[in-house]
């Protein structure tokens, strides 16, 4: 691997800096992963997290025992914060491992500009290709190439990401697959959660309950979930999340005559979502583009024993919930296939039970935070 040598043996705890875009309480797949990862590593290494703020001031705080620096942002362009202070933060610290999470234009540019002597190892988690921002990518792509050329290890979150990425195959010799891991304890049933789940089912009637969680944005494909609902009589769809497409989705539900069977619940704190999983019969992930690189919410549904219907994307989505094992996988942008999979599940409670139990086992064995910690520490120490 690039830059590795047998002389690397840090004295005392290994010093690790994680560089992301944002950090908890900001929500999002990468942010949730970084928070889970930092929370797990804090007792094993000397850990700092450096991210951007959304305000023109640098804030230093401690979140769940992790030192977090949020670098001042002086505006944003194409959804990218302008945070020049990150260069100084990276230049002024001493560390053994720098772990950078992509996509992250500010993080990449700041690291390359820091001009720090190479006495550390560079680990890059490549979460996804940049799909839509072509103008930004014209500038960003060469920087990513320079960064990955220097990386000792490049982490892909699924075998499919390595296979279908437009970037990663070039670095196949240094890629390691490390899937996301989450705190599964949050999704362990108890009397209180079961009571909340029963109340949710009573609130929304006794018919089949479908659940989808995520930002109301284009690649989530929620319009196809609504179209599928029009083909599944008596079922109700709960959508958790906010975003710019809510108005359009509400209008589509009215147009299709299913508005009374679609409930937009808005943003709900992550720690309050578990009863909705437990109350649902089927979880839907109808995403339509590989911007949906993994779908962590599938793990949450599986941990709650809920069968998943996802889409056959060239990404990690079908890797998380496997077709015919923990649910069904259908072609994207196909509401009839989505509806057929849902109908097959709600008509067969025993199949739902088998898929649900298999999902619990897969979540525990492949996607727990303990497994994530072990895999990452093995890479850091290699």
Secondary structure, 3 states (H helix, E strand, C coil): CCCCCCCCCCCCCCEEEEECCCCCCCCCHHHHHHHHHHHHHCCCCEEEEEEECCCCCCEEEEECCEEEEEECCCCEECCEECCCHHHHHHHCCCCCEEEEEECCHHHHHHHHHCCCCCCCEEEEEECCCCCCCHHHHHHHHHHHHHHHHHCCEEEECCHHHHHHCCCHHHHHHHEEECCCCECHHHHCCCHHHHHHHHHHHHHCCCCCEEEEECCCCHHHCHHHHHHHHCCCCCCEEEEEECCCCHHHHHHHHHHCCCHHHEEEEECCCHHHCHHHHHHCCEEECCCCCCCCCCCHHHHHHHHCCCEEEEECCCCCHHHHCCECCCEEEECCCCHHHHHHHHHHHHCCHHHHHHHHHHHHHHHHHHCEHHHHHHHHHHHHHC
